[in-house]
Amino acid sequence: MDVRAGDRMVDVAAGRVTLADRRTGRTWEVEVAPYRIGAYPVTRELYARVTDGLPDGPPGLPVESVSWFDAVRFCNGLSRLAGLTPAYDPAADGESVGWDPAADGYRLPTEAEWEYACRAGTTGPRYGSLDSIAWYRGNSQERIHEVGGRLPNAWGLHDMLGNVWEWCWDHYDTEVYGTYRVLRGGGWFDEHWSCRASVRRRSHPTFRVDDVGFRVARSAGAR
C-alpha cells in the first residue's frame, strides 16, 4: 500500500458544514467548494523527500513536531517538485503568509474543509467506532502509529481522528488568541472526548509539538 500523502488524494464534492466552538457556544455554517485532500496525514517519508531531512523514526509514521510555518513551507516545496504553482507567499518578516486560492499547488485544508472531509456525510461526533478508526490514548499504547492502520471514513480518508492533530489554515480566534492557528482531529495521547469531528484546538504557528502533524489539500480542478 502506498501511503505517501500527495501521491493519493481524494476528490471531495461541494457541500455545507456547520462548525461550532464549545468555548464560546458559537456555531456558523460554511459553504465548501470542491477540493482534493490527502487520504493520509503527511508521512515522515514524504516530508523527507521534500525537505531533504529525514525525521527520526520509521518512514510510514505521520510527520510530527512540525510547526504551522513548517507545514506551509512543505506545501510550497511539494508544489514546486510537482511542477505546480505554490499556494503560499510567506512575508519577508516571517510572521504572516498570503494564500492565493487560484493556485493549483498543495496547501493546508481550511478548518471547514477539514471537518467536512472528516465527517464524510455523517452527523455524529465520529464517523465510526473510535477503536476501529483512530489511535488514541485508549488503544495507542501511548505512542504514534503508522498511517492507514485504522479504518477509513466513507470517503476513503484515514486517521482523520487520532494519531496526530492536524494543522489547518485558519486562525483560531484573532481577537482572543492573535495569530494562533486551528488544530483538528485529536492525537495518540488524547482521551476519547478529544477525538471528535467538531473538536477545535489551537497552537502558535511557530510551536512544534510531538502529537501535531498535517495533511495536504488542493483546490478544485487541480490535478
Backbone hydrogen bonds, N-H to C=O, Kabsch-Sander energy under -0.5 kcal/mol:
donor,donor_aa,acceptor,acceptor_aa,energy
3,V,1,M,-0.7
5,A,3,V,-0.8
6,G,8,R,-0.6
7,D,4,R,-2.5
8,R,4,R,-0.7
10,V,37,I,-2.8
12,V,35,Y,-3.0
15,G,32,V,-2.2
17,V,30,V,-2.2
19,L,17,V,-0.6
19,L,28,W,-3.1
21,D,26,R,-2.8
22,R,20,A,-0.6
25,G,21,D,-2.4
26,R,21,D,-0.6
28,W,19,L,-2.3
30,V,17,V,-2.6
32,V,15,G,-3.4
32,V,30,V,-0.5
33,A,31,E,-0.5
35,Y,12,V,-1.9
36,R,218,R,-2.8
37,I,10,V,-2.0
38,G,216,V,-3.1
39,A,8,R,-2.1
42,V,214,F,-2.7
44,R,61,L,-2.6
45,E,59,P,-2.2
47,Y,43,T,-2.4
48,A,44,R,-2.3
49,R,45,E,-1.8
50,V,46,L,-1.8
51,T,47,Y,-2.5
52,D,48,A,-2.0
61,L,58,P,-1.5
63,V,42,V,-2.5
65,S,209,V,-2.0
65,S,212,V,-0.7
66,V,212,V,-1.0
68,W,205,P,-0.7
69,F,205,P,-1.8
71,A,67,S,-2.1
72,V,68,W,-2.2
73,R,69,F,-2.5
74,F,70,D,-2.4
75,C,71,A,-2.4
76,N,72,V,-2.0
77,G,73,R,-2.3
78,L,74,F,-3.1
79,S,75,C,-2.1
80,R,76,N,-2.1
81,L,77,G,-2.2
82,A,78,L,-1.6
83,G,80,R,-1.3
84,L,79,S,-3.2
87,A,106,Y,-0.7
89,D,98,G,-2.6
91,A,96,S,-2.8
94,G,91,A,-1.8
98,G,89,D,-2.1
100,D,87,A,-2.9
103,A,100,D,-1.8
105,G,85,T,-1.5
106,Y,75,C,-0.5
107,R,217,A,-2.2
114,W,110,T,-2.6
115,E,111,E,-2.4
116,Y,112,A,-2.5
117,A,113,E,-2.4
118,C,114,W,-2.6
119,R,115,E,-2.6
120,A,116,Y,-1.6
122,T,119,R,-2.1
132,S,129,S,-1.1
133,I,129,S,-1.4
134,A,130,L,-2.1
136,Y,134,A,-0.6
137,R,190,D,-2.8
139,N,136,Y,-1.9
140,S,136,Y,-2.4
143,R,140,S,-0.7
147,V,60,G,-2.2
149,G,146,E,-0.9
151,L,132,S,-2.9
153,N,157,L,-2.0
156,G,153,N,-2.2
158,H,39,A,-2.9
158,H,156,G,-0.5
162,G,185,G,-2.6
163,N,135,W,-2.7
164,V,162,G,-1.9
165,W,211,D,-3.2
166,E,184,R,-2.6
167,W,213,G,-2.1
168,C,182,V,-2.2
169,W,109,P,-2.2
172,Y,180,Y,-2.7
176,V,173,D,-0.7
177,Y,173,D,-3.7
178,G,174,T,-1.1
180,Y,177,Y,-1.8
181,R,203,S,-2.6
182,V,170,D,-2.3
183,L,201,R,-3.1
184,R,166,E,-1.8
185,G,199,V,-0.6
188,W,163,N,-1.9
190,D,187,G,-1.5
194,S,191,E,-1.7
195,C,191,E,-0.5
195,C,192,H,-1.1
196,R,194,S,-1.1
197,A,125,P,-3.3
199,V,196,R,-1.2
201,R,183,L,-2.2
203,S,181,R,-1.6
207,F,204,H,-1.9
212,V,209,V,-1.7
213,G,165,W,-3.7
217,A,107,R,-3.0
218,R,36,R,-2.4
220,A,34,P,-1.0
222,A,219,S,-1.8
